Amino acid sequence: MGKRAAWFITAMAVLAGLSCLKFAQHYYTSSVALRLDPTHETQFATDNDRLVKQESGNKRIVLFGDSRTEMWHGFPFPDGYELINRGIGGDTTSQALLRLSRDVLKLAPNIVVIQVGINDLKAIGILPEKELQIIERTKEHLKLMLDQLKRSNIHVLLLTVWPAGKPDLMRRVIWSDEINKAVAETNRFIRRLAGEGVTVIDCDPLFSHEGIMRQQYAEDTLHLNASGYEAINRLLQTPLAAFASANQAHH
C-alpha cells in the first residue's frame, strides 16, 4: 500500500471516528436535557398564557407532535382559523400525553392535528427486547390522548405515523428493520381509531413504498423535505375544508 493510500485510509478513519463522537455527544446531551425537563415545560409557557387571554375572533388549529410537526410549514388552515404549532423535536407519545393539557387543551382549539409516534418506535433499534412493550404503549398513549380531546369536544385529525426513510451511515448502528414493521402495526391500529370526533388521515398511500419513505419526500431518515410537506398539505386541504364548512353550517 502506497503512502498516499495509507494517508487517505487514516484520514477517513479519523473522520468516521469524529462523526461517531459527535453523534454520541448529541445523544448524551439530549438525554441529559430530557432528564432535566422531560416535557419542555417552559418552551411555550409565555406564548400559551398570551393565547389563553387573547380574543382574536378566530378559531384555532393546533399542530401537535414531534419534530415532524415542529418543522411543518405551509399548513393549509382555512380562512377564519389561526394556526398554533406545538411540535417539539424528539417527543415520544409519552411526553406528548404529559403535555397535552398544557400545550393543547389549555388553548381550547377547534381542531388538533396529531403526528407523533416515530420516536417511540425507533427505540426498537436499541431496545429490541422491548419491541412489543414499545408498540403497545405507543398505541395506549395515542388512545389516551384521543379520549381527552374527545371529552373536550375538540375534533382530531390523527395522521398515521409517517414511515422512516433509509437510515444514514451514523444511524445504521442503532437501526433495525423491525422499526418499519412496528410503524405498519401502529398504523393499522390508528386506522381503527376513526370515529366520532376523530378523522384518521392515512398517509401511507402518499409516503410509503415497500414500508419506507419514498425517496423524493425524505429530507433524512426521519424527516420530510419541502416536497413532502407540500404533498401532505395537499392531502389535508379537503378534510380541513370539509370540517370548516360543516362547523360553519352548524353555527
Secondary structure, DSSP 8 states (H G I E B T S, - for coil): --HHHHHHHHHHHHHHHHHHHHHHHHHHHHHHHHHH-TT-TTTSHHHHHHHHH---S-EEEEEEESHHHHT--S----TTEEEEEEE-TT--HHHHHHHHHHHTGGG--SEEEEE--HHHHGGGGT-GGGHHHHHHHHHHHHHHHHHHHHHTT-EEEEE---------TTGGGG--THHHHHHHHHHHHHHTT-BTTEEEE--HHHHEETTEE-GGGBSSSS-B-HHHHHHHHHHHHHHHHHHHHHHHHH-
